[in-house]
């Protein structure tokens, strides 16, 4: 019996409420100029007061020394072993955009980028972060000119900023191909190849698609190239509602996180805008209708990827201001953490541990962590633990698990 089967056998349905506030890219490391992490530099009075009456610690997102993508790190937070449920970014983005996916569909996450065609070097993987309207316009242009590659239908849907989704529809398509994204600026795009004989047809189709796109946009600097990755079909994954006995809901703005939540069975709630205040408004409005809420905040990760230390600090300050509003709802358990670390000094995701606090009436308090920071949370009762264990701790603290064994 694996952990999910065990939890399903133990689950108890009740009306107690759990909120997971996931601050994307929360963790950091010491910045050489500021001599501290972003959390240490932030003025987070509410988070610091809350952690003193919470369980605290550091989580390992997916494994020691492994830098995770957003998909596996979120799955771990929801209690799934990310090594058992490997899910490509494409399906998550597609579901997040509300695209209906069938058995003949292969999804890919794509984004516009800037390349120097003379040197074949990617200058900016995010094409200077264009406004979503620009991406919508260019995706429409591509769709009008590319409907099919050989016998495969092609669907292009814009996401947010520089991101979009490509869905290839047809028979004998395979996930077993490589990506072309070099993952860092200053490198040449990778060549898309088949990982096995099953992927031969798909790799040829995708390379033809890339060549066609390049012909169409090579003069449209800074959006003169595309990077494509995360080829994936609809996976077989158990619903968290069934496993944990929950009625769960997602409050997020970015498509990928909505897609992931939808994949594990959450109801995707409409958010009236793109600000944190809009997400909190939705939480308050829907609070009586669900017993588990996943609330996602993206910008901390964005600023970390941009290497903007002060902007990430300011966003943490802003988030801190909403903590009293969340506490006014009187949740039985409030989990506050990140899916992974995005230190601004590294300008990307990293393998570092991430602070976590679990606010509950049944904590061993007062806690010895005095602030919600990496160093202070290391002192906490939870110690260092895998992110996949957080969900069962939250369930236990809401009496949603019965006793195991005689």
LOFIMI-551588 format. One record per residue (C-alpha): x, y, z; residue number from 0. Coordinates in Angstrom, 3 decimals, always signed. Layout:
// residues N
c1->X | c2->Y | c3->Z | i->NUM;
...
This chain:
// residues 406
c1->+0.000 | c2->+0.000 | c3->+0.000 | i->0;
c1->+1.473 | c2->+3.374 | c3->-0.976 | i->1;
c1->+1.017 | c2->+6.606 | c3->+0.980 | i->2;
c1->-1.939 | c2->+7.845 | c3->-1.080 | i->3;
c1->-3.783 | c2->+4.545 | c3->-0.675 | i->4;
c1->-3.155 | c2->+4.690 | c3->+3.054 | i->5;
c1->-4.478 | c2->+8.244 | c3->+3.356 | i->6;
c1->-7.550 | c2->+7.338 | c3->+1.321 | i->7;
c1->-8.263 | c2->+4.474 | c3->+3.715 | i->8;
c1->-7.920 | c2->+6.819 | c3->+6.689 | i->9;
c1->-9.736 | c2->+9.912 | c3->+5.449 | i->10;
c1->-12.599 | c2->+11.370 | c3->+7.456 | i->11;
c1->-14.889 | c2->+13.997 | c3->+5.982 | i->12;
c1->-15.673 | c2->+16.983 | c3->+8.167 | i->13;
c1->-16.234 | c2->+20.729 | c3->+7.791 | i->14;
c1->-12.836 | c2->+21.908 | c3->+8.965 | i->15;
c1->-11.005 | c2->+24.300 | c3->+6.644 | i->16;
c1->-7.489 | c2->+24.146 | c3->+5.215 | i->17;
c1->-5.803 | c2->+26.963 | c3->+3.281 | i->18;
c1->-2.554 | c2->+26.454 | c3->+1.400 | i->19;
c1->-0.986 | c2->+29.831 | c3->+0.595 | i->20;
c1->+1.774 | c2->+29.046 | c3->-1.906 | i->21;
c1->+4.176 | c2->+31.924 | c3->-2.498 | i->22;
c1->+5.919 | c2->+30.905 | c3->-5.697 | i->23;
c1->+9.727 | c2->+30.873 | c3->-5.541 | i->24;
c1->+9.596 | c2->+31.880 | c3->-1.864 | i->25;
c1->+12.990 | c2->+30.610 | c3->-0.783 | i->26;
c1->+16.248 | c2->+32.433 | c3->-1.279 | i->27;
c1->+19.937 | c2->+32.417 | c3->-0.402 | i->28;
c1->+22.230 | c2->+35.129 | c3->+0.923 | i->29;
c1->+22.680 | c2->+37.883 | c3->-1.651 | i->30;
c1->+26.331 | c2->+39.019 | c3->-1.875 | i->31;
c1->+25.352 | c2->+42.700 | c3->-1.997 | i->32;
c1->+22.603 | c2->+42.752 | c3->+0.639 | i->33;
c1->+24.148 | c2->+40.063 | c3->+2.885 | i->34;
c1->+20.767 | c2->+38.428 | c3->+3.511 | i->35;
c1->+17.920 | c2->+36.599 | c3->+1.799 | i->36;
c1->+14.818 | c2->+38.320 | c3->+0.436 | i->37;
c1->+12.732 | c2->+37.076 | c3->+3.374 | i->38;
c1->+15.311 | c2->+38.412 | c3->+5.827 | i->39;
c1->+15.267 | c2->+41.798 | c3->+4.102 | i->40;
c1->+11.463 | c2->+41.981 | c3->+3.998 | i->41;
c1->+9.377 | c2->+43.735 | c3->+6.656 | i->42;
c1->+6.914 | c2->+40.919 | c3->+7.338 | i->43;
c1->+5.451 | c2->+41.707 | c3->+10.755 | i->44;
c1->+2.348 | c2->+39.559 | c3->+10.277 | i->45;
c1->+4.179 | c2->+36.493 | c3->+9.008 | i->46;
c1->+6.755 | c2->+36.843 | c3->+11.775 | i->47;
c1->+4.087 | c2->+37.061 | c3->+14.468 | i->48;
c1->+2.213 | c2->+34.107 | c3->+12.986 | i->49;
c1->+5.231 | c2->+31.817 | c3->+12.826 | i->50;
c1->+5.720 | c2->+32.194 | c3->+16.597 | i->51;
c1->+2.430 | c2->+30.328 | c3->+17.087 | i->52;
c1->+2.843 | c2->+27.810 | c3->+14.277 | i->53;
c1->+4.772 | c2->+24.710 | c3->+13.372 | i->54;
c1->+7.744 | c2->+25.757 | c3->+11.259 | i->55;
c1->+10.572 | c2->+24.168 | c3->+9.359 | i->56;
c1->+12.138 | c2->+23.843 | c3->+5.939 | i->57;
c1->+10.854 | c2->+21.665 | c3->+3.123 | i->58;
c1->+12.788 | c2->+19.746 | c3->+0.490 | i->59;
c1->+10.688 | c2->+20.424 | c3->-2.642 | i->60;
c1->+11.319 | c2->+17.118 | c3->-4.450 | i->61;
c1->+14.696 | c2->+15.722 | c3->-3.384 | i->62;
c1->+18.093 | c2->+16.682 | c3->-2.011 | i->63;
c1->+20.073 | c2->+18.674 | c3->-4.554 | i->64;
c1->+17.366 | c2->+18.509 | c3->-7.208 | i->65;
c1->+16.177 | c2->+21.758 | c3->-8.763 | i->66;
c1->+12.449 | c2->+21.296 | c3->-9.406 | i->67;
c1->+10.096 | c2->+22.687 | c3->-11.971 | i->68;
c1->+6.828 | c2->+24.157 | c3->-10.761 | i->69;
c1->+4.837 | c2->+21.054 | c3->-11.675 | i->70;
c1->+6.640 | c2->+18.462 | c3->-9.555 | i->71;
c1->+7.146 | c2->+20.853 | c3->-6.644 | i->72;
c1->+3.434 | c2->+21.619 | c3->-6.493 | i->73;
c1->+2.505 | c2->+17.955 | c3->-6.768 | i->74;
c1->+4.725 | c2->+17.317 | c3->-3.761 | i->75;
c1->+2.943 | c2->+20.028 | c3->-1.769 | i->76;
c1->-0.364 | c2->+18.322 | c3->-2.563 | i->77;
c1->+1.010 | c2->+15.046 | c3->-1.177 | i->78;
c1->+1.942 | c2->+13.267 | c3->-4.400 | i->79;
c1->+5.376 | c2->+11.731 | c3->-4.862 | i->80;
c1->+6.675 | c2->+13.722 | c3->-7.865 | i->81;
c1->+8.920 | c2->+10.817 | c3->-8.871 | i->82;
c1->+5.873 | c2->+8.568 | c3->-9.232 | i->83;
c1->+3.779 | c2->+11.167 | c3->-11.061 | i->84;
c1->+5.990 | c2->+12.851 | c3->-13.628 | i->85;
c1->+3.814 | c2->+15.329 | c3->-15.517 | i->86;
c1->+4.932 | c2->+17.496 | c3->-18.422 | i->87;
c1->+4.437 | c2->+21.239 | c3->-18.390 | i->88;
c1->+2.438 | c2->+21.181 | c3->-21.619 | i->89;
c1->-0.628 | c2->+19.417 | c3->-20.254 | i->90;
c1->-0.677 | c2->+21.728 | c3->-17.240 | i->91;
c1->-0.602 | c2->+24.867 | c3->-19.366 | i->92;
c1->-3.246 | c2->+23.500 | c3->-21.731 | i->93;
c1->-5.665 | c2->+22.567 | c3->-18.955 | i->94;
c1->-5.054 | c2->+25.920 | c3->-17.298 | i->95;
c1->-6.177 | c2->+27.664 | c3->-20.473 | i->96;
c1->-9.369 | c2->+25.612 | c3->-20.498 | i->97;
c1->-8.430 | c2->+23.528 | c3->-23.535 | i->98;
c1->-10.272 | c2->+20.198 | c3->-23.745 | i->99;
c1->-7.669 | c2->+17.455 | c3->-24.126 | i->100;
c1->-8.373 | c2->+14.081 | c3->-25.743 | i->101;
c1->-6.392 | c2->+10.878 | c3->-26.153 | i->102;
c1->-4.914 | c2->+11.959 | c3->-29.507 | i->103;
c1->-3.627 | c2->+15.290 | c3->-28.169 | i->104;
c1->-0.006 | c2->+16.048 | c3->-27.347 | i->105;
c1->+0.492 | c2->+19.330 | c3->-25.477 | i->106;
c1->+3.568 | c2->+21.525 | c3->-25.274 | i->107;
c1->+4.374 | c2->+24.649 | c3->-23.321 | i->108;
c1->+5.982 | c2->+27.290 | c3->-25.544 | i->109;
c1->+7.205 | c2->+30.830 | c3->-25.207 | i->110;
c1->+8.468 | c2->+33.563 | c3->-27.442 | i->111;
c1->+12.163 | c2->+34.304 | c3->-27.194 | i->112;
c1->+14.830 | c2->+36.491 | c3->-28.781 | i->113;
c1->+17.581 | c2->+34.820 | c3->-30.791 | i->114;
c1->+20.589 | c2->+36.143 | c3->-32.693 | i->115;
c1->+20.319 | c2->+34.236 | c3->-35.952 | i->116;
c1->+23.931 | c2->+35.032 | c3->-36.901 | i->117;
c1->+25.332 | c2->+33.228 | c3->-33.871 | i->118;
c1->+22.324 | c2->+30.971 | c3->-33.159 | i->119;
c1->+22.402 | c2->+32.147 | c3->-29.535 | i->120;
c1->+19.290 | c2->+32.768 | c3->-27.432 | i->121;
c1->+19.663 | c2->+36.303 | c3->-26.086 | i->122;
c1->+16.462 | c2->+36.429 | c3->-24.018 | i->123;
c1->+14.395 | c2->+33.330 | c3->-23.261 | i->124;
c1->+11.403 | c2->+35.526 | c3->-22.408 | i->125;
c1->+11.547 | c2->+37.989 | c3->-25.336 | i->126;
c1->+11.760 | c2->+40.974 | c3->-22.956 | i->127;
c1->+8.545 | c2->+39.779 | c3->-21.252 | i->128;
c1->+6.031 | c2->+41.119 | c3->-23.793 | i->129;
c1->+2.546 | c2->+42.180 | c3->-22.787 | i->130;
c1->-0.033 | c2->+39.419 | c3->-23.114 | i->131;
c1->-1.723 | c2->+41.366 | c3->-25.911 | i->132;
c1->+1.400 | c2->+41.013 | c3->-28.056 | i->133;
c1->+1.426 | c2->+37.256 | c3->-27.510 | i->134;
c1->-2.271 | c2->+37.017 | c3->-28.378 | i->135;
c1->-1.653 | c2->+38.899 | c3->-31.619 | i->136;
c1->+1.346 | c2->+36.807 | c3->-32.644 | i->137;
c1->-0.334 | c2->+33.508 | c3->-31.735 | i->138;
c1->-3.294 | c2->+34.486 | c3->-33.910 | i->139;
c1->-0.900 | c2->+35.220 | c3->-36.770 | i->140;
c1->+0.802 | c2->+31.839 | c3->-36.373 | i->141;
c1->-2.504 | c2->+29.967 | c3->-36.151 | i->142;
c1->-3.735 | c2->+31.616 | c3->-39.342 | i->143;
c1->-0.638 | c2->+30.371 | c3->-41.140 | i->144;
c1->-0.129 | c2->+26.976 | c3->-39.488 | i->145;
c1->-3.152 | c2->+24.719 | c3->-39.106 | i->146;
c1->-1.558 | c2->+21.411 | c3->-39.935 | i->147;
c1->+1.830 | c2->+19.728 | c3->-40.265 | i->148;
c1->+1.596 | c2->+16.633 | c3->-42.475 | i->149;
c1->-1.366 | c2->+14.677 | c3->-41.036 | i->150;
c1->-1.248 | c2->+16.385 | c3->-37.635 | i->151;
c1->-3.567 | c2->+19.219 | c3->-36.616 | i->152;
c1->-1.903 | c2->+22.149 | c3->-34.837 | i->153;
c1->-3.680 | c2->+24.371 | c3->-32.294 | i->154;
c1->-1.967 | c2->+27.462 | c3->-30.870 | i->155;
c1->-3.403 | c2->+29.201 | c3->-27.805 | i->156;
c1->-1.910 | c2->+32.262 | c3->-26.057 | i->157;
c1->-1.270 | c2->+32.255 | c3->-22.333 | i->158;
c1->+0.105 | c2->+35.106 | c3->-20.240 | i->159;
c1->+3.103 | c2->+37.265 | c3->-21.052 | i->160;
c1->+5.497 | c2->+35.447 | c3->-23.365 | i->161;
c1->+3.884 | c2->+32.027 | c3->-22.860 | i->162;
c1->+1.561 | c2->+30.020 | c3->-25.078 | i->163;
c1->+0.468 | c2->+26.437 | c3->-25.695 | i->164;
c1->+0.727 | c2->+24.254 | c3->-28.772 | i->165;
c1->-1.472 | c2->+21.160 | c3->-29.088 | i->166;
c1->-0.627 | c2->+18.581 | c3->-31.740 | i->167;
c1->-3.558 | c2->+16.288 | c3->-32.565 | i->168;
c1->-3.303 | c2->+13.026 | c3->-34.449 | i->169;
c1->-2.433 | c2->+9.360 | c3->-34.232 | i->170;
c1->+0.863 | c2->+7.886 | c3->-33.047 | i->171;
c1->+2.124 | c2->+11.004 | c3->-31.285 | i->172;
c1->+4.529 | c2->+10.441 | c3->-28.400 | i->173;
c1->+5.799 | c2->+12.332 | c3->-25.365 | i->174;
c1->+9.193 | c2->+10.715 | c3->-25.823 | i->175;
c1->+11.006 | c2->+13.600 | c3->-27.464 | i->176;
c1->+13.431 | c2->+16.221 | c3->-26.168 | i->177;
c1->+12.904 | c2->+19.998 | c3->-25.785 | i->178;
c1->+14.661 | c2->+22.833 | c3->-27.610 | i->179;
c1->+14.859 | c2->+25.185 | c3->-24.602 | i->180;
c1->+18.483 | c2->+25.701 | c3->-23.425 | i->181;
c1->+17.065 | c2->+26.863 | c3->-20.052 | i->182;
c1->+19.504 | c2->+29.797 | c3->-19.864 | i->183;
c1->+20.283 | c2->+32.834 | c3->-21.989 | i->184;
c1->+23.546 | c2->+32.801 | c3->-23.901 | i->185;
c1->+23.200 | c2->+29.280 | c3->-25.296 | i->186;
c1->+22.043 | c2->+27.805 | c3->-28.588 | i->187;
c1->+18.643 | c2->+26.116 | c3->-28.757 | i->188;
c1->+18.773 | c2->+22.373 | c3->-28.370 | i->189;
c1->+17.849 | c2->+20.045 | c3->-31.204 | i->190;
c1->+14.574 | c2->+18.203 | c3->-30.726 | i->191;
c1->+15.166 | c2->+14.478 | c3->-30.978 | i->192;
c1->+13.277 | c2->+11.269 | c3->-30.264 | i->193;
c1->+14.107 | c2->+9.557 | c3->-26.981 | i->194;
c1->+12.977 | c2->+6.243 | c3->-28.469 | i->195;
c1->+11.579 | c2->+4.849 | c3->-31.697 | i->196;
c1->+8.091 | c2->+5.858 | c3->-30.496 | i->197;
c1->+9.049 | c2->+9.516 | c3->-30.766 | i->198;
c1->+10.499 | c2->+9.486 | c3->-34.283 | i->199;
c1->+7.330 | c2->+10.680 | c3->-36.003 | i->200;
c1->+6.626 | c2->+13.316 | c3->-33.352 | i->201;
c1->+10.142 | c2->+14.776 | c3->-33.434 | i->202;
c1->+9.897 | c2->+15.208 | c3->-37.204 | i->203;
c1->+6.506 | c2->+16.911 | c3->-36.905 | i->204;
c1->+7.688 | c2->+19.291 | c3->-34.176 | i->205;
c1->+10.865 | c2->+20.199 | c3->-36.061 | i->206;
c1->+8.808 | c2->+20.976 | c3->-39.168 | i->207;
c1->+6.562 | c2->+23.134 | c3->-37.004 | i->208;
c1->+9.555 | c2->+25.007 | c3->-35.556 | i->209;
c1->+10.988 | c2->+25.617 | c3->-39.008 | i->210;
c1->+7.657 | c2->+26.987 | c3->-40.204 | i->211;
c1->+7.325 | c2->+29.267 | c3->-37.161 | i->212;
c1->+10.863 | c2->+30.564 | c3->-37.656 | i->213;
c1->+10.111 | c2->+31.490 | c3->-41.266 | i->214;
c1->+7.077 | c2->+33.473 | c3->-40.121 | i->215;
c1->+8.522 | c2->+35.425 | c3->-37.158 | i->216;
c1->+12.288 | c2->+35.729 | c3->-37.684 | i->217;
c1->+11.947 | c2->+39.443 | c3->-38.457 | i->218;
c1->+9.679 | c2->+40.165 | c3->-35.471 | i->219;
c1->+12.359 | c2->+40.998 | c3->-32.888 | i->220;
c1->+12.248 | c2->+40.653 | c3->-29.877 | i->221;
c1->+9.636 | c2->+37.887 | c3->-30.403 | i->222;
c1->+11.567 | c2->+36.294 | c3->-33.246 | i->223;
c1->+11.883 | c2->+32.704 | c3->-32.032 | i->224;
c1->+10.046 | c2->+30.141 | c3->-29.894 | i->225;
c1->+11.185 | c2->+27.700 | c3->-27.254 | i->226;
c1->+9.046 | c2->+24.623 | c3->-26.748 | i->227;
c1->+9.107 | c2->+22.012 | c3->-23.999 | i->228;
c1->+7.104 | c2->+19.846 | c3->-21.643 | i->229;
c1->+5.565 | c2->+17.558 | c3->-24.265 | i->230;
c1->+2.843 | c2->+15.619 | c3->-22.499 | i->231;
c1->-0.477 | c2->+13.843 | c3->-22.767 | i->232;
c1->-3.245 | c2->+13.572 | c3->-20.193 | i->233;
c1->-1.831 | c2->+11.496 | c3->-17.312 | i->234;
c1->-3.510 | c2->+9.009 | c3->-15.009 | i->235;
c1->-3.434 | c2->+10.580 | c3->-11.543 | i->236;
c1->-5.788 | c2->+10.084 | c3->-8.570 | i->237;
c1->-8.036 | c2->+12.939 | c3->-7.490 | i->238;
c1->-7.066 | c2->+14.563 | c3->-4.217 | i->239;
c1->-10.762 | c2->+14.927 | c3->-3.402 | i->240;
c1->-11.124 | c2->+11.156 | c3->-3.446 | i->241;
c1->-7.808 | c2->+10.402 | c3->-1.755 | i->242;
c1->-8.200 | c2->+12.957 | c3->+1.040 | i->243;
c1->-11.983 | c2->+13.215 | c3->+1.243 | i->244;
c1->-11.891 | c2->+16.918 | c3->+0.390 | i->245;
c1->-13.936 | c2->+19.437 | c3->-1.531 | i->246;
c1->-11.041 | c2->+21.456 | c3->-2.912 | i->247;
c1->-10.696 | c2->+24.702 | c3->-4.849 | i->248;
c1->-7.951 | c2->+26.627 | c3->-6.605 | i->249;
c1->-7.448 | c2->+30.392 | c3->-6.596 | i->250;
c1->-4.744 | c2->+31.299 | c3->-9.103 | i->251;
c1->-4.120 | c2->+33.685 | c3->-11.968 | i->252;
c1->-1.551 | c2->+31.917 | c3->-14.158 | i->253;
c1->-2.807 | c2->+29.085 | c3->-16.418 | i->254;
c1->-0.166 | c2->+26.520 | c3->-15.489 | i->255;
c1->-1.180 | c2->+26.485 | c3->-11.814 | i->256;
c1->-4.853 | c2->+26.269 | c3->-12.704 | i->257;
c1->-3.998 | c2->+23.340 | c3->-14.961 | i->258;
c1->-2.158 | c2->+21.501 | c3->-12.224 | i->259;
c1->-4.999 | c2->+22.093 | c3->-9.771 | i->260;
c1->-7.555 | c2->+20.876 | c3->-12.309 | i->261;
c1->-5.480 | c2->+17.776 | c3->-12.966 | i->262;
c1->-5.644 | c2->+16.714 | c3->-9.292 | i->263;
c1->-9.365 | c2->+17.424 | c3->-9.075 | i->264;
c1->-9.697 | c2->+20.957 | c3->-7.735 | i->265;
c1->-12.466 | c2->+23.310 | c3->-8.775 | i->266;
c1->-10.962 | c2->+26.342 | c3->-10.532 | i->267;
c1->-12.515 | c2->+29.493 | c3->-9.095 | i->268;
c1->-12.948 | c2->+32.685 | c3->-11.096 | i->269;
c1->-10.736 | c2->+35.533 | c3->-9.920 | i->270;
c1->-12.027 | c2->+39.012 | c3->-10.866 | i->271;
c1->-8.564 | c2->+40.430 | c3->-11.563 | i->272;
c1->-4.849 | c2->+39.704 | c3->-11.380 | i->273;
c1->-3.927 | c2->+41.300 | c3->-8.052 | i->274;
c1->-3.415 | c2->+39.558 | c3->-4.729 | i->275;
c1->-6.406 | c2->+41.503 | c3->-3.426 | i->276;
c1->-8.548 | c2->+39.906 | c3->-6.150 | i->277;
c1->-7.459 | c2->+36.451 | c3->-5.035 | i->278;
c1->-8.249 | c2->+37.237 | c3->-1.396 | i->279;
c1->-11.654 | c2->+38.588 | c3->-2.445 | i->280;
c1->-12.372 | c2->+35.265 | c3->-4.157 | i->281;
c1->-11.216 | c2->+33.346 | c3->-1.072 | i->282;
c1->-13.634 | c2->+35.292 | c3->+1.124 | i->283;
c1->-16.509 | c2->+34.927 | c3->-1.337 | i->284;
c1->-16.121 | c2->+31.164 | c3->-1.705 | i->285;
c1->-14.972 | c2->+30.323 | c3->+1.805 | i->286;
c1->-18.170 | c2->+28.565 | c3->+2.882 | i->287;
c1->-18.319 | c2->+26.419 | c3->-0.262 | i->288;
c1->-15.115 | c2->+24.372 | c3->+0.052 | i->289;
c1->-12.951 | c2->+22.854 | c3->+2.764 | i->290;
c1->-9.556 | c2->+23.104 | c3->+1.022 | i->291;
c1->-8.201 | c2->+26.180 | c3->-0.761 | i->292;
c1->-5.002 | c2->+26.412 | c3->-2.784 | i->293;
c1->-4.098 | c2->+30.094 | c3->-3.185 | i->294;
c1->-1.166 | c2->+30.781 | c3->-5.497 | i->295;
c1->+0.896 | c2->+33.990 | c3->-5.748 | i->296;
c1->+3.243 | c2->+34.173 | c3->-8.712 | i->297;
c1->+5.208 | c2->+37.438 | c3->-8.749 | i->298;
c1->+7.806 | c2->+36.470 | c3->-6.132 | i->299;
c1->+9.047 | c2->+33.827 | c3->-8.551 | i->300;
c1->+9.025 | c2->+36.254 | c3->-11.481 | i->301;
c1->+11.157 | c2->+38.800 | c3->-9.644 | i->302;
c1->+13.525 | c2->+36.075 | c3->-8.507 | i->303;
c1->+13.972 | c2->+34.917 | c3->-12.101 | i->304;
c1->+14.622 | c2->+38.498 | c3->-13.157 | i->305;
c1->+17.334 | c2->+38.831 | c3->-10.508 | i->306;
c1->+15.407 | c2->+41.695 | c3->-8.914 | i->307;
c1->+16.118 | c2->+41.335 | c3->-5.186 | i->308;
c1->+14.319 | c2->+44.499 | c3->-4.070 | i->309;
c1->+11.211 | c2->+43.813 | c3->-6.157 | i->310;
c1->+10.910 | c2->+40.349 | c3->-4.605 | i->311;
c1->+11.340 | c2->+41.908 | c3->-1.143 | i->312;
c1->+8.606 | c2->+44.450 | c3->-1.877 | i->313;
c1->+6.259 | c2->+41.728 | c3->-3.088 | i->314;
c1->+6.831 | c2->+39.813 | c3->+0.153 | i->315;
c1->+5.975 | c2->+42.991 | c3->+2.051 | i->316;
c1->+2.756 | c2->+43.260 | c3->+0.051 | i->317;
c1->+1.820 | c2->+39.639 | c3->+0.702 | i->318;
c1->+2.395 | c2->+40.151 | c3->+4.423 | i->319;
c1->-0.267 | c2->+42.846 | c3->+4.444 | i->320;
c1->-2.953 | c2->+40.312 | c3->+3.472 | i->321;
c1->-2.229 | c2->+37.804 | c3->+6.253 | i->322;
c1->-4.675 | c2->+39.416 | c3->+8.739 | i->323;
c1->-7.495 | c2->+39.156 | c3->+6.167 | i->324;
c1->-6.816 | c2->+35.444 | c3->+5.736 | i->325;
c1->-6.695 | c2->+34.883 | c3->+9.491 | i->326;
c1->-10.045 | c2->+36.657 | c3->+9.902 | i->327;
c1->-11.590 | c2->+33.682 | c3->+8.093 | i->328;
c1->-10.440 | c2->+31.532 | c3->+11.034 | i->329;
c1->-9.097 | c2->+28.551 | c3->+9.060 | i->330;
c1->-8.442 | c2->+25.410 | c3->+11.076 | i->331;
c1->-5.088 | c2->+25.050 | c3->+9.325 | i->332;
c1->-3.168 | c2->+27.645 | c3->+7.328 | i->333;
c1->-0.085 | c2->+26.418 | c3->+5.490 | i->334;
c1->+2.250 | c2->+29.113 | c3->+4.152 | i->335;
c1->+5.198 | c2->+28.065 | c3->+2.031 | i->336;
c1->+6.617 | c2->+28.111 | c3->-1.485 | i->337;
c1->+6.825 | c2->+25.457 | c3->-4.151 | i->338;
c1->+10.585 | c2->+25.963 | c3->-4.540 | i->339;
c1->+13.306 | c2->+28.548 | c3->-4.042 | i->340;
c1->+14.007 | c2->+31.199 | c3->-6.676 | i->341;
c1->+16.957 | c2->+33.193 | c3->-5.307 | i->342;
c1->+17.348 | c2->+36.468 | c3->-7.167 | i->343;
c1->+21.118 | c2->+36.013 | c3->-7.068 | i->344;
c1->+20.714 | c2->+32.864 | c3->-9.208 | i->345;
c1->+17.955 | c2->+34.222 | c3->-11.477 | i->346;
c1->+16.164 | c2->+30.893 | c3->-11.532 | i->347;
c1->+14.777 | c2->+27.963 | c3->-9.585 | i->348;
c1->+17.210 | c2->+26.275 | c3->-7.224 | i->349;
c1->+17.604 | c2->+23.159 | c3->-5.094 | i->350;
c1->+17.555 | c2->+25.015 | c3->-1.767 | i->351;
c1->+15.190 | c2->+24.319 | c3->+1.111 | i->352;
c1->+12.046 | c2->+26.431 | c3->+1.449 | i->353;
c1->+10.518 | c2->+27.873 | c3->+4.656 | i->354;
c1->+7.159 | c2->+26.487 | c3->+5.742 | i->355;
c1->+4.767 | c2->+27.273 | c3->+8.565 | i->356;
c1->+1.623 | c2->+25.415 | c3->+9.546 | i->357;
c1->-0.697 | c2->+27.509 | c3->+11.684 | i->358;
c1->-2.914 | c2->+25.286 | c3->+13.815 | i->359;
c1->-4.410 | c2->+25.209 | c3->+17.293 | i->360;
c1->-2.489 | c2->+22.018 | c3->+17.924 | i->361;
c1->+1.062 | c2->+23.289 | c3->+17.440 | i->362;
c1->+3.805 | c2->+23.007 | c3->+20.023 | i->363;
c1->+4.071 | c2->+26.700 | c3->+20.815 | i->364;
c1->+5.387 | c2->+29.228 | c3->+21.438 | i->365;
c1->+7.612 | c2->+28.319 | c3->+18.515 | i->366;
c1->+11.357 | c2->+28.994 | c3->+18.703 | i->367;
c1->+11.324 | c2->+30.548 | c3->+15.222 | i->368;
c1->+11.081 | c2->+34.303 | c3->+15.672 | i->369;
c1->+10.750 | c2->+35.208 | c3->+11.996 | i->370;
c1->+9.448 | c2->+33.553 | c3->+8.853 | i->371;
c1->+12.858 | c2->+33.247 | c3->+7.210 | i->372;
c1->+15.112 | c2->+30.446 | c3->+6.050 | i->373;
c1->+17.436 | c2->+30.610 | c3->+9.060 | i->374;
c1->+14.712 | c2->+31.036 | c3->+11.683 | i->375;
c1->+12.493 | c2->+28.265 | c3->+10.272 | i->376;
c1->+15.449 | c2->+25.888 | c3->+10.535 | i->377;
c1->+14.976 | c2->+26.126 | c3->+14.327 | i->378;
c1->+11.337 | c2->+25.032 | c3->+14.119 | i->379;
c1->+9.610 | c2->+21.908 | c3->+15.350 | i->380;
c1->+9.179 | c2->+20.428 | c3->+11.851 | i->381;
c1->+12.902 | c2->+20.472 | c3->+11.104 | i->382;
c1->+13.760 | c2->+19.642 | c3->+7.497 | i->383;
c1->+11.199 | c2->+17.411 | c3->+5.814 | i->384;
c1->+10.009 | c2->+16.431 | c3->+2.324 | i->385;
c1->+7.325 | c2->+18.710 | c3->+0.914 | i->386;
c1->+5.104 | c2->+15.695 | c3->+0.197 | i->387;
c1->+4.580 | c2->+15.222 | c3->+3.964 | i->388;
c1->+2.963 | c2->+18.645 | c3->+4.486 | i->389;
c1->-0.453 | c2->+17.536 | c3->+3.220 | i->390;
c1->-0.835 | c2->+14.693 | c3->+5.720 | i->391;
c1->+0.233 | c2->+17.003 | c3->+8.568 | i->392;
c1->-2.469 | c2->+19.482 | c3->+7.513 | i->393;
c1->-5.065 | c2->+16.697 | c3->+7.359 | i->394;
c1->-4.082 | c2->+15.419 | c3->+10.797 | i->395;
c1->-4.443 | c2->+18.871 | c3->+12.319 | i->396;
c1->-8.004 | c2->+19.091 | c3->+10.992 | i->397;
c1->-8.903 | c2->+15.592 | c3->+12.259 | i->398;
c1->-9.438 | c2->+14.381 | c3->+8.706 | i->399;
c1->-7.420 | c2->+11.185 | c3->+9.320 | i->400;
c1->-8.476 | c2->+8.244 | c3->+11.464 | i->401;
c1->-6.057 | c2->+6.112 | c3->+13.488 | i->402;
c1->-3.869 | c2->+3.670 | c3->+11.611 | i->403;
c1->-3.848 | c2->+0.125 | c3->+12.903 | i->404;
c1->-5.262 | c2->-1.470 | c3->+16.019 | i->405;
